[in-house]
Every structure is written in C-alpha cells, then in structure tokens.
C-alpha cells in the first residue's frame, strides 16, 4: 500500500485542523492504521491508531480528548481531527499502516508499522 498524508498547515493555538491520509490499493480496509509525528529536533512519536474496522482506537496521552482518529474504508482514507491545538503539537505528521493483524493496537504500535507515507507539516502558533 502507498500512503500520502495531507491537510497540514499553519493554525493558531486553540484552532483545529483535519489531516487526511489517502491509500492506494484495494487492501486498505485490512490495515491497522496510525498517525505519528516528529516535532522539530525531536524523535518521532506515536499519536493515534485505529484497527481495520474503525471500531477500536488508541491514543497517546498527550492528545487524548483533543484528537480523533477515524477512517473511511470505502474511500481508502484515514483521518485525524485535531482540536484545541497547542504549540507543542507542531510537527511533521505521518500516517502508517500494518496489515499483519493478530495483535491489539498498543502491541501493533510497539512492534512498529511497516508502511509509511510522506509527512505533512502542522505548525501551531502561540
């Protein structure tokens, strides 16, 4: 599967953005998907993950209650709705996928997702 993230931009603190990740191929619906981010000068970190049906989600504590991950398998698209944005949310955001299955989302994230798209930059001004 090939992944492409979009929707990044510049937003003021307290604002909202919705990121999208479009997948090529017909097997998107079989993938667990996730969003990760890399703040300037820092290592990449986990943001949120969703199982193949969309019925199970998992979030980093830093975004819980502010961000919502969702997917539309008919459109081969993953979303990340980001509300109440903070300057510390500034980062390049990446989407990733894993078709292997058989594990819960925390384990899937810890094992590392093998498929990655190019990132989209989100900048939150104070």
C-alpha positions as CSV (number, residue, x, y, z in Angstrom):
1,X,0.0,0.0,0.0
2,X,1.2,3.6,-0.7
3,X,0.2,6.3,1.7
4,X,0.0,10.1,1.3
5,X,-0.8,12.5,4.1
6,X,-2.2,15.9,3.5
7,X,-4.0,18.7,5.3
8,X,-1.2,20.3,7.3
9,X,-0.8,24.0,7.6
10,X,-0.4,26.9,9.9
11,X,-3.0,27.4,12.7
12,X,-3.3,29.5,15.8
13,X,-3.3,27.8,19.2
14,X,-6.8,26.7,20.1
15,X,-7.6,26.1,16.5
16,X,-8.4,22.9,14.6
17,X,-7.1,21.0,11.6
18,X,-8.1,17.8,9.9
19,X,-5.4,15.6,8.4
20,X,-6.1,13.0,5.7
21,X,-4.1,10.0,4.6
22,X,-5.1,8.5,1.2
23,X,-4.1,4.9,0.5
24,X,-3.6,3.3,-2.9
25,X,-4.6,-0.3,-3.5
26,X,-7.6,-2.4,-2.6
27,X,-6.5,-3.8,0.7
28,X,-6.6,-0.6,2.8
29,X,-9.6,-2.0,4.8
30,X,-7.4,-4.8,6.1
31,X,-4.8,-2.5,7.6
32,X,-4.5,-1.2,11.1
33,X,-3.5,2.5,10.7
34,X,-1.8,5.0,12.8
35,X,-0.7,8.6,13.0
36,X,2.8,9.6,14.2
37,X,4.5,12.9,14.4
38,X,8.1,14.3,14.6
39,X,8.4,17.6,16.4
40,X,11.4,19.8,15.3
41,X,14.6,18.5,16.7
42,X,12.9,15.5,18.4
43,X,12.3,11.9,17.7
44,X,9.2,10.6,16.0
45,X,6.4,9.8,18.5
46,X,3.1,7.9,18.4
47,X,-0.2,10.0,18.2
48,X,-3.1,7.6,17.5
49,X,-4.1,4.3,16.0
50,X,-7.2,2.6,14.7
51,X,-8.0,-1.0,13.8
52,X,-9.1,-2.2,10.4
53,X,-12.8,-1.8,11.2
54,X,-12.6,1.5,12.9
55,X,-14.1,0.0,16.0
56,X,-11.1,0.3,18.2
57,X,-8.8,3.3,18.7
58,X,-5.8,4.1,20.8
59,X,-4.3,7.5,21.7
60,X,-1.2,9.0,23.2
61,X,-1.9,10.6,26.5
62,X,-0.8,14.0,25.1
63,X,-3.6,14.1,22.5
64,X,-6.4,12.2,24.3
65,X,-9.6,14.2,24.3
66,X,-8.3,16.6,21.7
67,X,-7.6,14.4,18.6
68,X,-9.9,11.9,17.0
69,X,-8.7,9.2,14.5
70,X,-11.2,7.8,12.1
71,X,-11.3,6.0,8.7
72,X,-13.5,5.6,5.7
73,X,-12.6,2.3,4.1
74,X,-14.9,3.0,1.1
75,X,-12.7,6.0,0.3
76,X,-9.4,4.4,1.3
77,X,-8.8,7.3,3.7
78,X,-7.6,7.8,7.2
79,X,-8.3,11.0,9.1
80,X,-7.0,12.8,12.2
81,X,-9.2,15.5,13.5
82,X,-7.1,17.8,15.7
83,X,-8.9,20.3,18.0
84,X,-7.6,22.6,20.7
85,X,-4.2,22.6,19.1
86,X,-1.2,23.7,21.1
87,X,2.2,25.0,20.0
88,X,3.7,21.7,21.2
89,X,1.6,19.9,18.6
90,X,3.9,21.5,15.9
91,X,5.4,18.6,14.0
92,X,5.6,16.7,10.7
93,X,2.7,14.2,10.9
94,X,2.9,10.8,9.2
95,X,0.4,8.1,8.6
96,X,1.4,4.4,8.8
97,X,-0.2,1.1,8.2
98,X,0.2,-2.6,9.3
99,X,-1.7,-5.5,7.6
100,X,-0.2,-8.2,9.8
101,X,-3.1,-8.3,12.3
102,X,-3.5,-10.6,15.3
103,X,-2.4,-8.0,17.9
104,X,-4.1,-5.3,19.8
105,X,-3.4,-1.7,18.8
106,X,-0.8,-1.0,21.6
107,X,1.2,-4.0,20.6
108,X,0.9,-3.1,16.9
109,X,2.3,0.3,17.6
110,X,5.1,-1.0,19.8
111,X,6.1,-3.5,17.1
112,X,6.4,-0.8,14.5
113,X,4.2,-0.3,11.5
114,X,5.9,-1.3,8.2
115,X,4.2,1.0,5.7
116,X,4.7,4.8,5.9
117,X,3.7,7.8,3.9
118,X,5.3,11.1,3.4
119,X,4.5,13.6,6.1
120,X,2.5,16.8,6.3
121,X,3.7,19.8,8.4
122,X,1.5,21.2,11.1
123,X,2.6,24.4,12.7
124,X,0.7,25.8,15.7
125,X,1.5,29.4,16.5
126,X,1.1,30.8,20.0
